[in-house]
């Protein structure tokens, strides 16, 4: 079964069984760029994360490193981070 589909199914299950908690742990990594294509991809990811949040999936992003971003990527990262249950950066400069 597709991993994304499993997250959705368990998310729907939580809607009917509120005593369950589903976590999606995002891998650590480096995030930077200025391309419009990357900005669009990150905006779609933000919308997807908010959908998962609606399903009560707790999204945790650990050890992220963020460098200079274009305005579009700044907006996308803000949208994505608002959907997170837990959000941490790798170093203080991020």
PDB file of N, CA, C and O in Angstrom, chain B, residues numbered from 101:
ATOM      1  N   UNK B 101       0.845  -1.180   0.000  1.00  0.00           N
ATOM      2  CA  UNK B 101       0.000   0.000   0.000  1.00  0.00           C
ATOM      3  C   UNK B 101       0.893   1.247   0.000  1.00  0.00           C
ATOM      4  O   UNK B 101       1.940   1.259   0.647  1.00  0.00           O
ATOM      5  N   UNK B 102       0.490   2.273  -0.709  1.00  0.00           N
ATOM      6  CA  UNK B 102       1.205   3.533  -0.799  1.00  0.00           C
ATOM      7  C   UNK B 102       1.282   4.202   0.584  1.00  0.00           C
ATOM      8  O   UNK B 102       0.287   4.256   1.308  1.00  0.00           O
ATOM      9  N   UNK B 103       2.469   4.709   0.944  1.00  0.00           N
ATOM     10  CA  UNK B 103       2.669   5.315   2.261  1.00  0.00           C
ATOM     11  C   UNK B 103       1.742   6.507   2.488  1.00  0.00           C
ATOM     12  O   UNK B 103       1.151   6.630   3.560  1.00  0.00           O
ATOM     13  N   UNK B 104       1.607   7.390   1.492  1.00  0.00           N
ATOM     14  CA  UNK B 104       0.730   8.561   1.633  1.00  0.00           C
ATOM     15  C   UNK B 104      -0.710   8.129   1.878  1.00  0.00           C
ATOM     16  O   UNK B 104      -1.411   8.735   2.689  1.00  0.00           O
ATOM     17  N   UNK B 105      -1.147   7.102   1.195  1.00  0.00           N
ATOM     18  CA  UNK B 105      -2.501   6.591   1.384  1.00  0.00           C
ATOM     19  C   UNK B 105      -2.684   6.034   2.801  1.00  0.00           C
ATOM     20  O   UNK B 105      -3.736   6.212   3.413  1.00  0.00           O
ATOM     21  N   UNK B 106      -1.660   5.367   3.307  1.00  0.00           N
ATOM     22  CA  UNK B 106      -1.728   4.846   4.678  1.00  0.00           C
ATOM     23  C   UNK B 106      -1.883   5.985   5.680  1.00  0.00           C
ATOM     24  O   UNK B 106      -2.662   5.872   6.627  1.00  0.00           O
ATOM     25  N   UNK B 107      -1.150   7.083   5.484  1.00  0.00           N
ATOM     26  CA  UNK B 107      -1.262   8.240   6.386  1.00  0.00           C
ATOM     27  C   UNK B 107      -2.686   8.778   6.347  1.00  0.00           C
ATOM     28  O   UNK B 107      -3.254   9.087   7.395  1.00  0.00           O
ATOM     29  N   UNK B 108      -3.269   8.894   5.163  1.00  0.00           N
ATOM     30  CA  UNK B 108      -4.655   9.374   5.036  1.00  0.00           C
ATOM     31  C   UNK B 108      -5.616   8.442   5.756  1.00  0.00           C
ATOM     32  O   UNK B 108      -6.479   8.897   6.507  1.00  0.00           O
ATOM     33  N   UNK B 109      -5.473   7.146   5.532  1.00  0.00           N
ATOM     34  CA  UNK B 109      -6.388   6.183   6.154  1.00  0.00           C
ATOM     35  C   UNK B 109      -6.306   6.229   7.674  1.00  0.00           C
ATOM     36  O   UNK B 109      -7.330   6.217   8.357  1.00  0.00           O
ATOM     37  N   UNK B 110      -5.088   6.281   8.200  1.00  0.00           N
ATOM     38  CA  UNK B 110      -4.943   6.387   9.650  1.00  0.00           C
ATOM     39  C   UNK B 110      -5.444   7.736  10.157  1.00  0.00           C
ATOM     40  O   UNK B 110      -5.978   7.827  11.262  1.00  0.00           O
ATOM     41  N   UNK B 111      -5.275   8.768   9.361  1.00  0.00           N
ATOM     42  CA  UNK B 111      -5.811  10.081   9.720  1.00  0.00           C
ATOM     43  C   UNK B 111      -7.330  10.051   9.833  1.00  0.00           C
ATOM     44  O   UNK B 111      -7.894  10.593  10.783  1.00  0.00           O
ATOM     45  N   UNK B 112      -7.991   9.424   8.873  1.00  0.00           N
ATOM     46  CA  UNK B 112      -9.450   9.285   8.937  1.00  0.00           C
ATOM     47  C   UNK B 112      -9.864   8.448  10.145  1.00  0.00           C
ATOM     48  O   UNK B 112     -10.891   8.709  10.770  1.00  0.00           O
ATOM     49  N   UNK B 113      -9.060   7.450  10.463  1.00  0.00           N
ATOM     50  CA  UNK B 113      -9.353   6.608  11.621  1.00  0.00           C
ATOM     51  C   UNK B 113      -9.332   7.432  12.908  1.00  0.00           C
ATOM     52  O   UNK B 113     -10.157   7.220  13.797  1.00  0.00           O
ATOM     53  N   UNK B 114      -8.392   8.371  13.007  1.00  0.00           N
ATOM     54  CA  UNK B 114      -8.286   9.224  14.193  1.00  0.00           C
ATOM     55  C   UNK B 114      -9.522  10.110  14.340  1.00  0.00           C
ATOM     56  O   UNK B 114      -9.933  10.413  15.459  1.00  0.00           O
ATOM     57  N   UNK B 115     -10.116  10.526  13.224  1.00  0.00           N
ATOM     58  CA  UNK B 115     -11.324  11.349  13.300  1.00  0.00           C
ATOM     59  C   UNK B 115     -12.441  10.627  14.047  1.00  0.00           C
ATOM     60  O   UNK B 115     -13.265  11.269  14.699  1.00  0.00           O
ATOM     61  N   UNK B 116     -12.475   9.303  13.957  1.00  0.00           N
ATOM     62  CA  UNK B 116     -13.530   8.520  14.594  1.00  0.00           C
ATOM     63  C   UNK B 116     -13.085   7.847  15.887  1.00  0.00           C
ATOM     64  O   UNK B 116     -13.908   7.333  16.643  1.00  0.00           O
ATOM     65  N   UNK B 117     -11.782   7.854  16.134  1.00  0.00           N
ATOM     66  CA  UNK B 117     -11.231   7.306  17.377  1.00  0.00           C
ATOM     67  C   UNK B 117     -10.243   8.317  17.944  1.00  0.00           C
ATOM     68  O   UNK B 117      -9.035   8.150  17.776  1.00  0.00           O
ATOM     69  N   UNK B 118     -10.729   9.364  18.612  1.00  0.00           N
ATOM     70  CA  UNK B 118      -9.865  10.472  19.034  1.00  0.00           C
ATOM     71  C   UNK B 118      -8.790  10.106  20.056  1.00  0.00           C
ATOM     72  O   UNK B 118      -7.917  10.925  20.344  1.00  0.00           O
ATOM     73  N   UNK B 119      -8.835   8.904  20.606  1.00  0.00           N
ATOM     74  CA  UNK B 119      -7.800   8.514  21.562  1.00  0.00           C
ATOM     75  C   UNK B 119      -6.512   8.067  20.871  1.00  0.00           C
ATOM     76  O   UNK B 119      -5.524   7.775  21.545  1.00  0.00           O
ATOM     77  N   UNK B 120      -6.507   8.009  19.535  1.00  0.00           N
ATOM     78  CA  UNK B 120      -5.311   7.638  18.771  1.00  0.00           C
ATOM     79  C   UNK B 120      -4.523   8.884  18.373  1.00  0.00           C
ATOM     80  O   UNK B 120      -5.090   9.963  18.201  1.00  0.00           O
ATOM     81  N   UNK B 121      -3.223   8.722  18.232  1.00  0.00           N
ATOM     82  CA  UNK B 121      -2.361   9.788  17.713  1.00  0.00           C
ATOM     83  C   UNK B 121      -1.555   9.228  16.558  1.00  0.00           C
ATOM     84  O   UNK B 121      -0.942   8.167  16.674  1.00  0.00           O
ATOM     85  N   UNK B 122      -1.555   9.939  15.448  1.00  0.00           N
ATOM     86  CA  UNK B 122      -0.767   9.555  14.280  1.00  0.00           C
ATOM     87  C   UNK B 122       0.282  10.645  14.057  1.00  0.00           C
ATOM     88  O   UNK B 122      -0.051  11.829  13.996  1.00  0.00           O
ATOM     89  N   UNK B 123       1.533  10.247  13.938  1.00  0.00           N
ATOM     90  CA  UNK B 123       2.636  11.181  13.726  1.00  0.00           C
ATOM     91  C   UNK B 123       3.273  10.914  12.369  1.00  0.00           C
ATOM     92  O   UNK B 123       3.446   9.767  11.959  1.00  0.00           O
ATOM     93  N   UNK B 124       3.613  11.988  11.690  1.00  0.00           N
ATOM     94  CA  UNK B 124       4.408  11.914  10.470  1.00  0.00           C
ATOM     95  C   UNK B 124       5.699  12.659  10.762  1.00  0.00           C
ATOM     96  O   UNK B 124       5.683  13.875  10.952  1.00  0.00           O
ATOM     97  N   UNK B 125       6.805  11.951  10.801  1.00  0.00           N
ATOM     98  CA  UNK B 125       8.108  12.551  11.099  1.00  0.00           C
ATOM     99  C   UNK B 125       8.811  12.816   9.775  1.00  0.00           C
ATOM    100  O   UNK B 125       9.091  11.891   9.013  1.00  0.00           O
ATOM    101  N   UNK B 126       9.092  14.085   9.510  1.00  0.00           N
ATOM    102  CA  UNK B 126       9.794  14.461   8.285  1.00  0.00           C
ATOM    103  C   UNK B 126      11.294  14.361   8.511  1.00  0.00           C
ATOM    104  O   UNK B 126      11.793  14.677   9.590  1.00  0.00           O
ATOM    105  N   UNK B 127      11.986  13.931   7.510  1.00  0.00           N
ATOM    106  CA  UNK B 127      13.434  13.756   7.639  1.00  0.00           C
ATOM    107  C   UNK B 127      14.135  15.107   7.746  1.00  0.00           C
ATOM    108  O   UNK B 127      13.660  16.102   7.198  1.00  0.00           O
ATOM    109  N   UNK B 128      15.252  15.140   8.444  1.00  0.00           N
ATOM    110  CA  UNK B 128      16.031  16.378   8.513  1.00  0.00           C
ATOM    111  C   UNK B 128      16.645  16.677   7.157  1.00  0.00           C
ATOM    112  O   UNK B 128      16.814  15.789   6.322  1.00  0.00           O
ATOM    113  N   UNK B 129      16.969  17.920   6.959  1.00  0.00           N
ATOM    114  CA  UNK B 129      17.595  18.254   5.694  1.00  0.00           C
ATOM    115  C   UNK B 129      17.793  19.735   5.494  1.00  0.00           C
ATOM    116  O   UNK B 129      17.442  20.560   6.338  1.00  0.00           O
ATOM    117  N   UNK B 130      18.359  20.041   4.366  1.00  0.00           N
ATOM    118  CA  UNK B 130      18.734  21.380   3.975  1.00  0.00           C
ATOM    119  C   UNK B 130      17.633  21.933   3.078  1.00  0.00           C
ATOM    120  O   UNK B 130      17.161  21.230   2.184  1.00  0.00           O
ATOM    121  N   UNK B 131      17.223  23.156   3.293  1.00  0.00           N
ATOM    122  CA  UNK B 131      16.148  23.756   2.516  1.00  0.00           C
ATOM    123  C   UNK B 131      16.581  25.139   2.056  1.00  0.00           C
ATOM    124  O   UNK B 131      16.788  26.028   2.883  1.00  0.00           O
ATOM    125  N   UNK B 132      16.718  25.332   0.760  1.00  0.00           N
ATOM    126  CA  UNK B 132      17.110  26.625   0.205  1.00  0.00           C
ATOM    127  C   UNK B 132      16.709  26.670  -1.257  1.00  0.00           C
ATOM    128  O   UNK B 132      16.356  25.644  -1.838  1.00  0.00           O
ATOM    129  N   UNK B 133      16.761  27.843  -1.852  1.00  0.00           N
ATOM    130  CA  UNK B 133      16.506  27.949  -3.273  1.00  0.00           C
ATOM    131  C   UNK B 133      15.758  29.203  -3.662  1.00  0.00           C
ATOM    132  O   UNK B 133      15.285  29.954  -2.809  1.00  0.00           O
ATOM    133  N   UNK B 134      15.658  29.420  -4.956  1.00  0.00           N
ATOM    134  CA  UNK B 134      14.976  30.587  -5.473  1.00  0.00           C
ATOM    135  C   UNK B 134      14.125  30.281  -6.699  1.00  0.00           C
ATOM    136  O   UNK B 134      13.553  31.199  -7.287  1.00  0.00           O
ATOM    137  N   UNK B 135      14.029  29.013  -7.102  1.00  0.00           N
ATOM    138  CA  UNK B 135      13.303  28.688  -8.327  1.00  0.00           C
ATOM    139  C   UNK B 135      11.792  28.709  -8.097  1.00  0.00           C
ATOM    140  O   UNK B 135      11.309  28.358  -7.021  1.00  0.00           O
ATOM    141  N   UNK B 136      11.060  29.126  -9.128  1.00  0.00           N
ATOM    142  CA  UNK B 136       9.596  29.170  -9.058  1.00  0.00           C
ATOM    143  C   UNK B 136       9.031  27.757  -8.958  1.00  0.00           C
ATOM    144  O   UNK B 136       8.033  27.537  -8.270  1.00  0.00           O
ATOM    145  N   UNK B 137       9.655  26.802  -9.633  1.00  0.00           N
ATOM    146  CA  UNK B 137       9.180  25.419  -9.599  1.00  0.00           C
ATOM    147  C   UNK B 137       9.250  24.862  -8.179  1.00  0.00           C
ATOM    148  O   UNK B 137       8.314  24.203  -7.726  1.00  0.00           O
ATOM    149  N   UNK B 138      10.347  25.122  -7.476  1.00  0.00           N
ATOM    150  CA  UNK B 138      10.478  24.677  -6.095  1.00  0.00           C
ATOM    151  C   UNK B 138       9.450  25.386  -5.216  1.00  0.00           C
ATOM    152  O   UNK B 138       8.869  24.775  -4.319  1.00  0.00           O
ATOM    153  N   UNK B 139       9.225  26.671  -5.474  1.00  0.00           N
ATOM    154  CA  UNK B 139       8.219  27.417  -4.716  1.00  0.00           C
ATOM    155  C   UNK B 139       6.833  26.820  -4.871  1.00  0.00           C
ATOM    156  O   UNK B 139       6.102  26.681  -3.891  1.00  0.00           O
ATOM    157  N   UNK B 140       6.470  26.469  -6.088  1.00  0.00           N
ATOM    158  CA  UNK B 140       5.169  25.849  -6.334  1.00  0.00           C
ATOM    159  C   UNK B 140       5.054  24.495  -5.632  1.00  0.00           C
ATOM    160  O   UNK B 140       4.018  24.168  -5.054  1.00  0.00           O
ATOM    161  N   UNK B 141       6.125  23.722  -5.693  1.00  0.00           N
ATOM    162  CA  UNK B 141       6.142  22.411  -5.044  1.00  0.00           C
ATOM    163  C   UNK B 141       5.969  22.558  -3.533  1.00  0.00           C
ATOM    164  O   UNK B 141       5.235  21.790  -2.911  1.00  0.00           O
ATOM    165  N   UNK B 142       6.639  23.534  -2.951  1.00  0.00           N
ATOM    166  CA  UNK B 142       6.543  23.744  -1.511  1.00  0.00           C
ATOM    167  C   UNK B 142       5.171  24.284  -1.103  1.00  0.00           C
ATOM    168  O   UNK B 142       4.673  23.950  -0.027  1.00  0.00           O
ATOM    169  N   UNK B 143       4.554  25.116  -1.951  1.00  0.00           N
ATOM    170  CA  UNK B 143       3.196  25.590  -1.674  1.00  0.00           C
ATOM    171  C   UNK B 143       2.210  24.422  -1.671  1.00  0.00           C
ATOM    172  O   UNK B 143       1.342  24.339  -0.802  1.00  0.00           O
ATOM    173  N   UNK B 144       2.347  23.527  -2.639  1.00  0.00           N
ATOM    174  CA  UNK B 144       1.494  22.332  -2.667  1.00  0.00           C
ATOM    175  C   UNK B 144       1.725  21.451  -1.444  1.00  0.00           C
ATOM    176  O   UNK B 144       0.785  20.873  -0.897  1.00  0.00           O
ATOM    177  N   UNK B 145       2.981  21.353  -1.021  1.00  0.00           N
ATOM    178  CA  UNK B 145       3.285  20.577   0.185  1.00  0.00           C
ATOM    179  C   UNK B 145       2.614  21.212   1.399  1.00  0.00           C
ATOM    180  O   UNK B 145       2.121  20.501   2.275  1.00  0.00           O
ATOM    181  N   UNK B 146       2.592  22.542   1.460  1.00  0.00           N
ATOM    182  CA  UNK B 146       1.930  23.236   2.562  1.00  0.00           C
ATOM    183  C   UNK B 146       0.441  22.943   2.606  1.00  0.00           C
ATOM    184  O   UNK B 146      -0.124  22.730   3.679  1.00  0.00           O
ATOM    185  N   UNK B 147      -0.188  22.933   1.453  1.00  0.00           N
ATOM    186  CA  UNK B 147      -1.619  22.610   1.376  1.00  0.00           C
ATOM    187  C   UNK B 147      -1.841  21.164   1.812  1.00  0.00           C
ATOM    188  O   UNK B 147      -2.779  20.872   2.554  1.00  0.00           O
ATOM    189  N   UNK B 148      -0.986  20.271   1.355  1.00  0.00           N
ATOM    190  CA  UNK B 148      -1.073  18.855   1.734  1.00  0.00           C
ATOM    191  C   UNK B 148      -0.920  18.688   3.245  1.00  0.00           C
ATOM    192  O   UNK B 148      -1.676  17.936   3.861  1.00  0.00           O
ATOM    193  N   UNK B 149       0.050  19.381   3.848  1.00  0.00           N
ATOM    194  CA  UNK B 149       0.266  19.280   5.293  1.00  0.00           C
ATOM    195  C   UNK B 149      -0.948  19.795   6.068  1.00  0.00           C
ATOM    196  O   UNK B 149      -1.299  19.247   7.112  1.00  0.00           O
ATOM    197  N   UNK B 150      -1.586  20.846   5.556  1.00  0.00           N
ATOM    198  CA  UNK B 150      -2.789  21.347   6.234  1.00  0.00           C
ATOM    199  C   UNK B 150      -3.931  20.340   6.116  1.00  0.00           C
ATOM    200  O   UNK B 150      -4.734  20.215   7.041  1.00  0.00           O
ATOM    201  N   UNK B 151      -4.018  19.634   5.014  1.00  0.00           N
ATOM    202  CA  UNK B 151      -5.008  18.565   4.878  1.00  0.00           C
ATOM    203  C   UNK B 151      -4.743  17.477   5.919  1.00  0.00           C
ATOM    204  O   UNK B 151      -5.669  16.996   6.570  1.00  0.00           O
ATOM    205  N   UNK B 152      -3.477  17.093   6.070  1.00  0.00           N
ATOM    206  CA  UNK B 152      -3.131  16.092   7.077  1.00  0.00           C
ATOM    207  C   UNK B 152      -3.433  16.600   8.477  1.00  0.00           C
ATOM    208  O   UNK B 152      -3.888  15.843   9.334  1.00  0.00           O
ATOM    209  N   UNK B 153      -3.181  17.872   8.706  1.00  0.00           N
ATOM    210  CA  UNK B 153      -3.488  18.454  10.018  1.00  0.00           C
ATOM    211  C   UNK B 153      -4.990  18.373  10.296  1.00  0.00           C
ATOM    212  O   UNK B 153      -5.398  18.088  11.422  1.00  0.00           O
ATOM    213  N   UNK B 154      -5.812  18.623   9.272  1.00  0.00           N
ATOM    214  CA  UNK B 154      -7.257  18.487   9.410  1.00  0.00           C
ATOM    215  C   UNK B 154      -7.628  17.068   9.832  1.00  0.00           C
ATOM    216  O   UNK B 154      -8.570  16.868  10.599  1.00  0.00           O
ATOM    217  N   UNK B 155      -6.886  16.090   9.329  1.00  0.00           N
ATOM    218  CA  UNK B 155      -7.114  14.683   9.681  1.00  0.00           C
ATOM    219  C   UNK B 155      -6.497  14.319  11.033  1.00  0.00           C
ATOM    220  O   UNK B 155      -6.484  13.147  11.412  1.00  0.00           O
ATOM    221  N   UNK B 156      -5.993  15.303  11.752  1.00  0.00           N
ATOM    222  CA  UNK B 156      -5.389  15.111  13.075  1.00  0.00           C
ATOM    223  C   UNK B 156      -4.053  14.379  13.041  1.00  0.00           C
ATOM    224  O   UNK B 156      -3.632  13.817  14.052  1.00  0.00           O
ATOM    225  N   UNK B 157      -3.377  14.380  11.884  1.00  0.00           N
ATOM    226  CA  UNK B 157      -2.029  13.818  11.805  1.00  0.00           C
ATOM    227  C   UNK B 157      -1.072  14.870  12.354  1.00  0.00           C
ATOM    228  O   UNK B 157      -1.103  16.029  11.941  1.00  0.00           O
ATOM    229  N   UNK B 158      -0.231  14.457  13.278  1.00  0.00           N
ATOM    230  CA  UNK B 158       0.743  15.372  13.885  1.00  0.00           C
ATOM    231  C   UNK B 158       2.042  15.295  13.091  1.00  0.00           C
ATOM    232  O   UNK B 158       2.716  14.265  13.077  1.00  0.00           O
ATOM    233  N   UNK B 159       2.377  16.389  12.438  1.00  0.00           N
ATOM    234  CA  UNK B 159       3.556  16.427  11.581  1.00  0.00           C
ATOM    235  C   UNK B 159       4.708  17.042  12.364  1.00  0.00           C
ATOM    236  O   UNK B 159       4.580  18.135  12.916  1.00  0.00           O
ATOM    237  N   UNK B 160       5.821  16.341  12.407  1.00  0.00           N
ATOM    238  CA  UNK B 160       7.006  16.801  13.134  1.00  0.00           C
ATOM    239  C   UNK B 160       8.156  16.961  12.144  1.00  0.00           C
ATOM    240  O   UNK B 160       8.485  16.047  11.388  1.00  0.00           O
ATOM    241  N   UNK B 161       8.745  18.130  12.172  1.00  0.00           N
ATOM    242  CA  UNK B 161       9.897  18.402  11.301  1.00  0.00           C
ATOM    243  C   UNK B 161      11.090  18.674  12.198  1.00  0.00           C
ATOM    244  O   UNK B 161      11.093  19.645  12.955  1.00  0.00           O
ATOM    245  N   UNK B 162      12.089  17.834  12.117  1.00  0.00           N
ATOM    246  CA  UNK B 162      13.234  17.892  13.018  1.00  0.00           C
ATOM    247  C   UNK B 162      14.516  18.172  12.246  1.00  0.00           C
ATOM    248  O   UNK B 162      14.720  17.647  11.151  1.00  0.00           O
ATOM    249  N   UNK B 163      15.371  18.999  12.819  1.00  0.00           N
ATOM    250  CA  UNK B 163      16.703  19.210  12.273  1.00  0.00           C
ATOM    251  C   UNK B 163      16.755  19.815  10.891  1.00  0.00           C
ATOM    252  O   UNK B 163      17.546  19.386  10.051  1.00  0.00           O
ATOM    253  N   UNK B 164      15.920  20.810  10.646  1.00  0.00           N
ATOM    254  CA  UNK B 164      15.888  21.452   9.339  1.00  0.00           C
ATOM    255  C   UNK B 164      16.886  22.603   9.305  1.00  0.00           C
ATOM    256  O   UNK B 164      17.040  23.325  10.290  1.00  0.00           O
ATOM    257  N   UNK B 165      17.545  22.769   8.201  1.00  0.00           N
ATOM    258  CA  UNK B 165      18.452  23.889   7.984  1.00  0.00           C
ATOM    259  C   UNK B 165      17.884  24.749   6.858  1.00  0.00           C
ATOM    260  O   UNK B 165      17.664  24.254   5.753  1.00  0.00           O
ATOM    261  N   UNK B 166      17.645  26.022   7.128  1.00  0.00           N
ATOM    262  CA  UNK B 166      17.026  26.921   6.156  1.00  0.00           C
ATOM    263  C   UNK B 166      17.998  28.054   5.837  1.00  0.00           C
ATOM    264  O   UNK B 166      18.509  28.722   6.735  1.00  0.00           O
ATOM    265  N   UNK B 167      18.243  28.259   4.544  1.00  0.00           N
ATOM    266  CA  UNK B 167      19.105  29.361   4.111  1.00  0.00           C
ATOM    267  C   UNK B 167      18.281  30.366   3.336  1.00  0.00           C
ATOM    268  O   UNK B 167      17.051  30.334   3.388  1.00  0.00           O
ATOM    269  N   UNK B 168      18.940  31.256   2.618  1.00  0.00           N
ATOM    270  CA  UNK B 168      18.246  32.333   1.912  1.00  0.00           C
ATOM    271  C   UNK B 168      17.194  31.774   0.953  1.00  0.00           C
ATOM    272  O   UNK B 168      17.460  30.871   0.160  1.00  0.00           O
ATOM    273  N   UNK B 169      15.989  32.343   1.053  1.00  0.00           N
ATOM    274  CA  UNK B 169      14.855  31.887   0.263  1.00  0.00           C
ATOM    275  C   UNK B 169      14.290  33.029  -0.555  1.00  0.00           C
ATOM    276  O   UNK B 169      14.402  34.194  -0.172  1.00  0.00           O
ATOM    277  N   UNK B 170      13.687  32.697  -1.671  1.00  0.00           N
ATOM    278  CA  UNK B 170      12.960  33.700  -2.441  1.00  0.00           C
ATOM    279  C   UNK B 170      11.689  34.050  -1.675  1.00  0.00           C
ATOM    280  O   UNK B 170      11.325  33.350  -0.730  1.00  0.00           O
ATOM    281  N   UNK B 171      11.016  35.115  -2.068  1.00  0.00           N
ATOM    282  CA  UNK B 171       9.783  35.526  -1.389  1.00  0.00           C
ATOM    283  C   UNK B 171       8.735  34.412  -1.458  1.00  0.00           C
ATOM    284  O   UNK B 171       8.050  34.147  -0.470  1.00  0.00           O
ATOM    285  N   UNK B 172       8.608  33.760  -2.611  1.00  0.00           N
ATOM    286  CA  UNK B 172       7.647  32.669  -2.773  1.00  0.00           C
ATOM    287  C   UNK B 172       7.962  31.520  -1.820  1.00  0.00           C
ATOM    288  O   UNK B 172       7.054  30.954  -1.211  1.00  0.00           O
ATOM    289  N   UNK B 173       9.248  31.170  -1.689  1.00  0.00           N
ATOM    290  CA  UNK B 173       9.630  30.088  -0.787  1.00  0.00           C
ATOM    291  C   UNK B 173       9.450  30.479   0.677  1.00  0.00           C
ATOM    292  O   UNK B 173       9.146  29.627   1.511  1.00  0.00           O
ATOM    293  N   UNK B 174       9.635  31.759   0.995  1.00  0.00           N
ATOM    294  CA  UNK B 174       9.364  32.213   2.360  1.00  0.00           C
ATOM    295  C   UNK B 174       7.892  32.015   2.709  1.00  0.00           C
ATOM    296  O   UNK B 174       7.559  31.533   3.792  1.00  0.00           O
ATOM    297  N   UNK B 175       7.021  32.391   1.784  1.00  0.00           N
ATOM    298  CA  UNK B 175       5.574  32.210   1.997  1.00  0.00           C
ATOM    299  C   UNK B 175       5.242  30.726   2.120  1.00  0.00           C
ATOM    300  O   UNK B 175       4.466  30.328   2.989  1.00  0.00           O
ATOM    301  N   UNK B 176       5.830  29.916   1.253  1.00  0.00           N
ATOM    302  CA  UNK B 176       5.582  28.471   1.278  1.00  0.00           C
ATOM    303  C   UNK B 176       6.046  27.861   2.596  1.00  0.00           C
ATOM    304  O   UNK B 176       5.345  27.034   3.178  1.00  0.00           O
ATOM    305  N   UNK B 177       7.215  28.263   3.066  1.00  0.00           N
ATOM    306  CA  UNK B 177       7.737  27.716   4.320  1.00  0.00           C
ATOM    307  C   UNK B 177       6.869  28.155   5.502  1.00  0.00           C
ATOM    308  O   UNK B 177       6.655  27.380   6.435  1.00  0.00           O
ATOM    309  N   UNK B 178       6.379  29.372   5.467  1.00  0.00           N
ATOM    310  CA  UNK B 178       5.473  29.844   6.523  1.00  0.00           C
ATOM    311  C   UNK B 178       4.195  29.002   6.525  1.00  0.00           C
ATOM    312  O   UNK B 178       3.717  28.599   7.586  1.00  0.00           O
ATOM    313  N   UNK B 179       3.646  28.739   5.347  1.00  0.00           N
ATOM    314  CA  UNK B 179       2.446  27.912   5.231  1.00  0.00           C
ATOM    315  C   UNK B 179       2.712  26.505   5.756  1.00  0.00           C
ATOM    316  O   UNK B 179       1.916  25.956   6.517  1.00  0.00           O
ATOM    317  N   UNK B 180       3.818  25.941   5.350  1.00  0.00           N
ATOM    318  CA  UNK B 180       4.170  24.589   5.801  1.00  0.00           C
ATOM    319  C   UNK B 180       4.377  24.540   7.306  1.00  0.00           C
ATOM    320  O   UNK B 180       3.892  23.623   7.969  1.00  0.00           O
ATOM    321  N   UNK B 181       5.089  25.511   7.850  1.00  0.00           N
ATOM    322  CA  UNK B 181       5.397  25.477   9.277  1.00  0.00           C
ATOM    323  C   UNK B 181       4.150  25.660  10.142  1.00  0.00           C
ATOM    324  O   UNK B 181       4.102  25.157  11.265  1.00  0.00           O
ATOM    325  N   UNK B 182       3.145  26.371   9.638  1.00  0.00           N
ATOM    326  CA  UNK B 182       1.907  26.544  10.399  1.00  0.00           C
ATOM    327  C   UNK B 182       1.149  25.234  10.578  1.00  0.00           C
ATOM    328  O   UNK B 182       0.345  25.108  11.501  1.00  0.00           O
ATOM    329  N   UNK B 183       1.394  24.272   9.717  1.00  0.00           N
ATOM    330  CA  UNK B 183       0.713  22.976   9.810  1.00  0.00           C
ATOM    331  C   UNK B 183       1.438  22.002  10.728  1.00  0.00           C
ATOM    332  O   UNK B 183       0.914  20.929  11.024  1.00  0.00           O
ATOM    333  N   UNK B 184       2.626  22.359  11.178  1.00  0.00           N
ATOM    334  CA  UNK B 184       3.450  21.435  11.955  1.00  0.00           C
ATOM    335  C   UNK B 184       3.007  21.354  13.415  1.00  0.00           C
ATOM    336  O   UNK B 184       2.617  22.352  14.021  1.00  0.00           O
ATOM    337  N   UNK B 185       3.076  20.163  13.951  1.00  0.00           N
ATOM    338  CA  UNK B 185       2.851  19.931  15.373  1.00  0.00           C
ATOM    339  C   UNK B 185       4.120  20.286  16.147  1.00  0.00           C
ATOM    340  O   UNK B 185       4.060  20.854  17.238  1.00  0.00           O
ATOM    341  N   UNK B 186       5.269  19.941  15.562  1.00  0.00           N
ATOM    342  CA  UNK B 186       6.575  20.256  16.152  1.00  0.00           C
ATOM    343  C   UNK B 186       7.520  20.625  15.018  1.00  0.00           C
ATOM    344  O   UNK B 186       7.553  19.960  13.983  1.00  0.00           O
ATOM    345  N   UNK B 187       8.286  21.691  15.224  1.00  0.00           N
ATOM    346  CA  UNK B 187       9.163  22.218  14.185  1.00  0.00           C
ATOM    347  C   UNK B 187      10.461  22.643  14.840  1.00  0.00           C
ATOM    348  O   UNK B 187      10.450  23.480  15.743  1.00  0.00           O
ATOM    349  N   UNK B 188      11.571  22.087  14.407  1.00  0.00           N
ATOM    350  CA  UNK B 188      12.857  22.501  14.976  1.00  0.00           C
ATOM    351  C   UNK B 188      13.879  22.675  13.862  1.00  0.00           C
ATOM    352  O   UNK B 188      13.850  21.974  12.851  1.00  0.00           O
ATOM    353  N   UNK B 189      14.770  23.614  14.070  1.00  0.00           N
ATOM    354  CA  UNK B 189      15.828  23.865  13.099  1.00  0.00           C
ATOM    355  C   UNK B 189      17.133  23.271  13.619  1.00  0.00           C
ATOM    356  O   UNK B 189      17.283  22.997  14.810  1.00  0.00           O
ATOM    357  N   UNK B 190      18.052  23.084  12.712  1.00  0.00           N
ATOM    358  CA  UNK B 190      19.321  22.426  13.043  1.00  0.00           C
ATOM    359  C   UNK B 190      20.257  23.342  13.817  1.00  0.00           C
ATOM    360  O   UNK B 190      20.895  22.913  14.778  1.00  0.00           O
ATOM    361  N   UNK B 191      20.342  24.602  13.401  1.00  0.00           N
ATOM    362  CA  UNK B 191      21.269  25.523  14.053  1.00  0.00           C
ATOM    363  C   UNK B 191      20.580  26.887  14.211  1.00  0.00           C
ATOM    364  O   UNK B 191      19.571  27.161  13.560  1.00  0.00           O
ATOM    365  N   UNK B 192      21.132  27.727  15.074  1.00  0.00           N
ATOM    366  CA  UNK B 192      20.473  28.999  15.406  1.00  0.00           C
ATOM    367  C   UNK B 192      20.385  29.953  14.215  1.00  0.00           C
ATOM    368  O   UNK B 192      19.505  30.813  14.189  1.00  0.00           O
ATOM    369  N   UNK B 193      21.267  29.824  13.239  1.00  0.00           N
ATOM    370  CA  UNK B 193      21.219  30.718  12.069  1.00  0.00           C
ATOM    371  C   UNK B 193      19.976  30.485  11.227  1.00  0.00           C
ATOM    372  O   UNK B 193      19.518  31.400  10.543  1.00  0.00           O
ATOM    373  N   UNK B 194      19.423  29.286  11.263  1.00  0.00           N
ATOM    374  CA  UNK B 194      18.202  28.982  10.510  1.00  0.00           C
ATOM    375  C   UNK B 194      17.009  29.600  11.192  1.00  0.00           C
ATOM    376  O   UNK B 194      15.883  29.460  10.714  1.00  0.00           O
TER     377      UNK B 194
END
